[in-house]
């Protein structure tokens, strides 16, 4: 591992703002997992279980990205572009993938669940 000498002030500011933006998708993933998970004891359709798992996994991935990038930024053991790319992937890509997965699984599983209840 090659250590980076030092980050300039604008790199520290940009990384801090983007790293703080990780809280936004993490909040929505935690709230979604809590909201859907709180309904599981009374109503445990497969769609609810899958949505809870999707939100939980996305929250876990966001936490991994936050810890990994924060640690390597403080230790200066990775380049700035790599760390910023990972943080931006956490801010933009993880919510996009989890929302797409949630929408697809909701539409697929809710239709099959309702068809199973009627038949």
C-alpha positions in Angstrom: 0.0 0.0 0.0 1.3 3.3 -0.9 0.4 6.2 1.3 -0.8 9.5 -0.1 1.2 12.4 1.2 -1.7 14.8 2.1 -5.0 15.9 0.8 -5.6 19.6 0.0 -8.3 21.6 1.7 -10.7 21.4 -1.2 -10.3 17.6 -1.3 -11.0 17.4 2.4 -14.1 19.6 2.0 -15.4 17.8 -1.0 -14.9 14.4 0.5 -16.5 15.5 3.8 -19.6 16.9 2.1 -20.0 13.8 -0.1 -19.3 11.5 2.8 -22.0 13.3 4.8 -24.4 12.8 1.9 -24.2 9.1 2.6 -26.5 9.8 5.5 -29.4 10.6 3.2 -29.8 7.2 1.5 -28.8 5.4 4.7 -31.7 7.2 6.5 -34.2 6.2 3.9 -32.9 2.6 3.8 -33.1 2.4 7.6 -36.5 3.9 7.7 -37.8 1.6 5.0 -36.4 -1.5 6.7 -37.9 -0.4 10.0 -41.3 0.5 8.5 -41.7 -2.7 6.5 -40.1 -4.8 9.2 -42.4 -3.6 11.8 -45.3 -5.0 9.9 -43.8 -8.5 9.6 -45.3 -9.9 12.8 -48.9 -9.4 11.7 -48.6 -9.7 8.0 -45.7 -11.6 6.5 -46.2 -11.7 2.8 -43.1 -12.7 0.7 -43.0 -9.2 -0.7 -42.6 -7.7 2.7 -39.8 -10.0 3.6 -38.0 -9.3 0.3 -38.4 -5.5 0.7 -37.1 -5.7 4.3 -34.1 -7.7 3.0 -33.4 -5.2 0.2 -33.5 -2.2 2.5 -31.3 -4.0 5.1 -28.7 -5.1 2.5 -28.6 -1.6 1.0 -28.1 -0.1 4.5 -25.3 -2.6 5.2 -23.6 -1.7 1.9 -23.8 2.0 2.7 -22.3 1.4 6.1 -19.5 -0.6 4.6 -18.8 2.1 2.1 -18.8 4.8 4.8 -16.4 2.8 7.1 -14.1 1.8 4.3 -13.8 5.2 2.7 -13.6 7.1 6.0 -10.8 4.8 7.3 -8.7 5.0 4.2 -9.2 8.8 3.9 -8.0 9.3 7.5 -5.1 6.9 7.0 -4.4 8.4 3.5 -3.9 4.9 2.2 -6.0 5.2 -1.0 -6.1 7.9 -3.7 -8.6 10.7 -3.6 -10.3 9.7 -6.8 -10.9 6.2 -5.8 -12.4 7.2 -2.4 -14.6 9.8 -4.0 -15.7 7.4 -6.6 -16.8 4.9 -3.9 -18.6 7.6 -1.9 -20.4 8.8 -5.0 -21.4 5.2 -5.9 -22.8 4.9 -2.4 -24.7 8.1 -2.8 -26.0 7.5 -6.3 -25.7 3.9 -7.4 -26.7 2.0 -4.2 -30.1 3.8 -3.9 -30.8 3.4 -7.6 -30.1 -0.3 -7.5 -32.0 -0.9 -4.3 -35.0 1.2 -5.5 -35.1 -0.7 -8.8 -34.9 -4.0 -7.0 -37.6 -3.0 -4.6 -39.9 -1.8 -7.4 -39.4 -5.0 -9.5 -39.8 -7.3 -6.6 -42.8 -5.4 -5.3 -44.6 -5.6 -8.7 -43.7 -9.3 -9.3 -44.3 -10.6 -5.8 -47.5 -8.6 -5.1 -49.1 -9.9 -8.3 -48.2 -13.5 -7.5 -49.3 -13.1 -3.9 -52.7 -11.7 -4.9 -53.2 -14.4 -7.5 -52.4 -17.0 -4.9 -54.8 -15.5 -2.4 -57.7 -15.4 -5.0 -57.0 -18.9 -6.5 
